[in-house]
Amino acid sequence: MEESTKIDKNIISSLVTTGAGYDIMRYQTLPDFLGQDAPYLLYLMGKNMARKTMINNFDELYDFFQYMGWGDLSLVKEKKKEMIFRLTGHIIEKRLSQDLLHIDYRLECGFLAETIQTLTGQTYECLEEKYTKEKYIELIAMIT
């Protein structure tokens, strides 16, 4: 089996995508295809993506989230055994304000957990909390 190339900032910035097509595939077609296991499988897909991506520090992590169209990620609180991130931006506001698709952030959670694990050397898992009125998502990464 051929070893895959690590994805870096240059590869990501060379790709072109339209948000609507991505959202339909991600939030409708893929969950239909994956069935009831979709949240779990999307989380694992995020972890797998992180393993194949070159991210050396938190600034590169924040840039990656923007390049992927996942929103603006920022660390808002750090405790002994958890980090709380906020995901904001126009794309998050649009996704939170629509009622047509069930939007989750399992892929992003998996990616974040694995990337923090790589950066810190500690095992993390990640959960999401939606703040629809305030128009942001909280991603809570906890040491397991």
MODATA-V703690 format. One record per residue. N is the residue number from 0. RES is the residue in one letter. SS is DSSP state (H for helix, E for strand, C for the rest). Layout:
BEGIN
n->N res->RES ss->SS
n->N res->RES ss->SS
END
This chain:
BEGIN
n->0 res->M ss->C
n->1 res->E ss->C
n->2 res->E ss->C
n->3 res->S ss->C
n->4 res->T ss->C
n->5 res->K ss->C
n->6 res->I ss->E
n->7 res->D ss->C
n->8 res->K ss->H
n->9 res->N ss->H
n->10 res->I ss->H
n->11 res->I ss->H
n->12 res->S ss->H
n->13 res->S ss->H
n->14 res->L ss->C
n->15 res->V ss->C
n->16 res->T ss->C
n->17 res->T ss->C
n->18 res->G ss->H
n->19 res->A ss->H
n->20 res->G ss->H
n->21 res->Y ss->H
n->22 res->D ss->H
n->23 res->I ss->H
n->24 res->M ss->H
n->25 res->R ss->H
n->26 res->Y ss->H
n->27 res->Q ss->H
n->28 res->T ss->H
n->29 res->L ss->H
n->30 res->P ss->H
n->31 res->D ss->H
n->32 res->F ss->H
n->33 res->L ss->H
n->34 res->G ss->H
n->35 res->Q ss->H
n->36 res->D ss->H
n->37 res->A ss->H
n->38 res->P ss->H
n->39 res->Y ss->H
n->40 res->L ss->H
n->41 res->L ss->H
n->42 res->Y ss->H
n->43 res->L ss->H
n->44 res->M ss->H
n->45 res->G ss->H
n->46 res->K ss->H
n->47 res->N ss->H
n->48 res->M ss->H
n->49 res->A ss->H
n->50 res->R ss->H
n->51 res->K ss->C
n->52 res->T ss->E
n->53 res->M ss->C
n->54 res->I ss->C
n->55 res->N ss->C
n->56 res->N ss->C
n->57 res->F ss->H
n->58 res->D ss->H
n->59 res->E ss->H
n->60 res->L ss->H
n->61 res->Y ss->H
n->62 res->D ss->H
n->63 res->F ss->H
n->64 res->F ss->H
n->65 res->Q ss->H
n->66 res->Y ss->H
n->67 res->M ss->H
n->68 res->G ss->C
n->69 res->W ss->C
n->70 res->G ss->C
n->71 res->D ss->E
n->72 res->L ss->E
n->73 res->S ss->E
n->74 res->L ss->E
n->75 res->V ss->E
n->76 res->K ss->E
n->77 res->E ss->E
n->78 res->K ss->C
n->79 res->K ss->C
n->80 res->K ss->C
n->81 res->E ss->E
n->82 res->M ss->E
n->83 res->I ss->E
n->84 res->F ss->E
n->85 res->R ss->E
n->86 res->L ss->E
n->87 res->T ss->E
n->88 res->G ss->C
n->89 res->H ss->H
n->90 res->I ss->H
n->91 res->I ss->H
n->92 res->E ss->H
n->93 res->K ss->H
n->94 res->R ss->H
n->95 res->L ss->H
n->96 res->S ss->H
n->97 res->Q ss->C
n->98 res->D ss->C
n->99 res->L ss->C
n->100 res->L ss->C
n->101 res->H ss->C
n->102 res->I ss->C
n->103 res->D ss->C
n->104 res->Y ss->C
n->105 res->R ss->H
n->106 res->L ss->H
n->107 res->E ss->H
n->108 res->C ss->H
n->109 res->G ss->H
n->110 res->F ss->H
n->111 res->L ss->H
n->112 res->A ss->H
n->113 res->E ss->H
n->114 res->T ss->H
n->115 res->I ss->H
n->116 res->Q ss->H
n->117 res->T ss->H
n->118 res->L ss->H
n->119 res->T ss->H
n->120 res->G ss->C
n->121 res->Q ss->C
n->122 res->T ss->C
n->123 res->Y ss->E
n->124 res->E ss->E
n->125 res->C ss->E
n->126 res->L ss->E
n->127 res->E ss->E
n->128 res->E ss->E
n->129 res->K ss->E
n->130 res->Y ss->E
n->131 res->T ss->C
n->132 res->K ss->C
n->133 res->E ss->C
n->134 res->K ss->C
n->135 res->Y ss->E
n->136 res->I ss->E
n->137 res->E ss->E
n->138 res->L ss->E
n->139 res->I ss->E
n->140 res->A ss->E
n->141 res->M ss->E
n->142 res->I ss->E
n->143 res->T ss->C
END
